[in-house]
Amino acid sequence: MNTINPNKLYNSKWTATQPRNKEKHFIVTKLLRNEEEQVVEVVIEAVHSNREITLAWQELTDASVWKMGWK
């Protein structure tokens, strides 16, 4: 997978490779930063249900779980 710039993740779209509860497509709605203003976590929202999930931004680099864009 391409390298990801965490500062540019806001509003990016992601597809779960193993959808659960009909939640397949997600959008990054928040970037959570530490004291040094580095992105440490992101909040993603399921398009289908509007459920929010907080995860470390590095988890999006796992191609077995996430694909960039909506497929």
Secondary structure, DSSP 8 states (H G I E B T S, - for coil): -----GGG-TT-EEEEEEEETTEEEEEEEEEEE-TTS-EEEEEEEETTT--EEEEEGGGGG-TTTEEES--
